[in-house]
């Protein structure tokens, strides 16, 4: 690996209004290395990446590339200097093809300005081939799974042949198998001399793929560590400013799960699902694991009325239900925390108060049938305290919150109606280690209070740490069931791959 720095930050600072996002940050990134940048939400990681990508300019300090001071005044200028970025939140056109997205605003043209679609398809196919992705360049992006969309973003960056690639939470929507495929791609790019700046909340993947790790906290530089010489507790302590011995809170000593709250019998959905049968008890956290397209997300859509079932029965406390819409499911005590809070969960330009009380406004009316704003304020303040939402006030727009606090607002919104059954689809995606701990504690508390929780995650450790039981899906069916004492990561991953679980 080359030792010369290709990026040097010198006393870089950035403010937004009265908030200091970066405060005198100085460090360097070497050419041809995978350099991870970690920190809690609000630490300044995203701001720093946007400075490197030309989205913002620093207020103070300087950015140097190959020893020369540069001004990255816009993303196009950054790309001209060889820097590309894949943002955590998707930036794709759903009604265009994969190839059209890969070449968005950079279309290949022939004589007379005609777009050369064949050349674009061929180049896209090569980029997808590097990712080992079986996607057609002619496929529309809209219907693709979240993980596939993320890979299209990465393919677009690879096709640009940049010398510096910034990956901002690149596998936040990917499962473990897809993540390891991404790691292989990152290593191959590094071996070709490309510098990778890798931003992630998942410390396990950082230790798996990064050569060095830089830690930010509260906008300040905390140090750079050679991965081979660092430990995870050391990095966590640097990130949060205190020691955290376990990434998961201890499980509370509460009663065993109670009576059967949910029973699914022989559920089918055309050729996609089934037959599926299982039960879940009051106070139980039931985990669901499977690769992309295995059927977990499709099952959740059926249970919440987003997609119709073909046959079978769903019984809630012995009463038959056939969810025909999300509204019907909500009225029967269901709630769903979606995987993408920006696309499916929150109104990003609305305030905390409007988002958190959206589903219970009918209970916050005065005698004239109008919204009682004082009741809205009281309810919001209650949710802010209960969920530990950090903000400048209840009227702050959600878009300006950190990822962890956005997720807490989403939880507040869906838990406000007091559901009996809660579906959690990747509940801590894009959330830092401190906020994850709080969300885990909340899940355990809700289960202790008798709520039935159905959850899945792209992080195997999250499923193993929270679930009382785990159902492993493959090809739309339940392939294996594990009790808590039977589970470890190796057995779970083996089962998810479609094989018989390895013996303990």
Phi, psi and omega in degrees: 000133179294146183264342184294137178288133174263337175231130173230127175257130184237106176049047183282130177228149178210131178240148172235105186063235179267006184256127176270110181276322177225138186227094174063044184279127177225124170191174182228153179241129184277152177294137175073025176241161169263111185247112180274142173239120185234163179161164178291167172301135182088001181285340180113004183300309184296320178299316180299317180296323179291329174295316180293330182271000178082011178287319175235162171248147179292149174283324180222161177085185183215156174247130179243137173242123181052039175086358181245135178293134180231158173243111180263085190276347176198165182301325180296320178295321177297317179296322178299330179268010172092017181248126175236155181224142169248110182283156179299314179277132188297145181229065186236159175261108188296334184265008176251165180284170176301313181298318180296326177288319179299326182253021181303127180065012178221034188302141176279130182238155175256193177300148179068013173083006179291138179288130180269085184292328179296315179297322179293319178297316182295318179293321178296319179298322178294318179295318177295325178297323176298327179275355184058044183251128179266076177235143176278134175300340181269358181288142174289142183285326185309309183284354183293152174293159183303317180296323179293321177297320179299321179291329175297319177302315182292321178299322179299318179293319180297322183295333181285349177054043177288155177270342176230121180240124177261123178249108182263104184051056189295332182246027181298337180254008185257148175277181187298317181296314179295324179297316179295327175296319177297319179302318179299319179295315180300317180295321179296319178297317177300318182293339175274002178093006179278137178271129180246122171259117194243111180256127182202150171271345185272099185294329179299318180288327177300314179292335180282331191239337188272147172275321177220158184230125173254135182249131172246145173215126179053040176080003182244150178285128181252351179136160176239134186234137169292127185303321183296339183254354184263162174238156180297315177302324179297316180291318179299316179299318178295325182290316189252353176078011177206165182278135177230104189287334186222129180292346177241137177294154178298142180289130181292153179274083178244169184299155176298155178310145186271221184289162180296122179260330182223133174228126177248125184239118171050040182289133177227151171220096181044232182265003187271323187225145164105169359283142181239129176224133175194167175233157173220138185259160173299133180082007181258141169258108182259118181270147177234128182231145178175157176288171177305128179082006181288340177123353183294308181295323178296320177297315180300322179295321177294313183298327183264009175079014179276343183212137185282149173264153181276318180201173180108183182226145171237120180242127176245113186052043176084352182262128180291137176228148173225089186298120182258346180195161176301323179297318178296320179295317179299319180294339179259014171095018178261152171217148181227121172266109185285165182290326183251102182292329182285317185278326190236344191252322189233154168268102193294332180270001176272164179283169173303315183299314182294320179292312187292332184255005186304318186274356181235018181300329179298339179265000184242039181257152175270186185294341179270001181082012178261158180294126179274100186297328177292324176293322177298316180296317180297316180297316180297316180299324177296315181294320180300317179291314185296319185262000177064041181282120180264124184201179174272003180142165185297340182268001178293139178292140182298327182301335182268003177273160172292165181301319180296320180286328172299318181295324178293323176296319178298317177297318179300317181301313186276339178270347180304320179285003180057064180290160176268329180234125182244125175259124180246113179255101180056062192291343181241026179296128179071027183242140183284171189297324179292315179293326176302313180306315181295320179292321176299315179300320179297315179301316180295322178295317180297318178296319179297333179276358175105002179287144173267127184239125172253122186222149171223164181202152173281354177255113182301322181298327180293316178296313182296324184282332185258325193281143171280324175221159177227130172258126180260125183257147171206130178053041174080009182228160174281116184267321181216157171229132179241135167278162186304314183290347183267354194263139162213169187297319182298315180294319181295314181296322178298316180292321179297329179285357176096007180261166173296138183299138180295146179291147179283000000 
